[in-house]
Amino acid sequence: MKFSSKMDEIEGIVARLEKESLPLEDALALFEKGIGLIGECQKFLTEARQRVTLLSLDGSESPLPEERRASESF
């Protein structure tokens, strides 16, 4: 499943949990599924950040220009 599909599914789960009056068992199952999807998304983002860092020309920890500017202002 693609990252964007996982994010859409997480949003759907949150909407259902907020709007519907679900039995506790169903709500817990949805919550567990959402937590699992969040973990998968976090792993993907961590790996993507590592790839970007490796591919950056100067090899800095913050390869994205906006992150570099933010760190330089401190």
Secondary structure, DSSP 4 states (H G I P E B T S, - for coil): --HHHHHHHHHHHHHHHHH----HHHHHHHHHHHHHHHHHHHHHHHHHHHHHHHHSSS--S--SHHHHHHHHT-
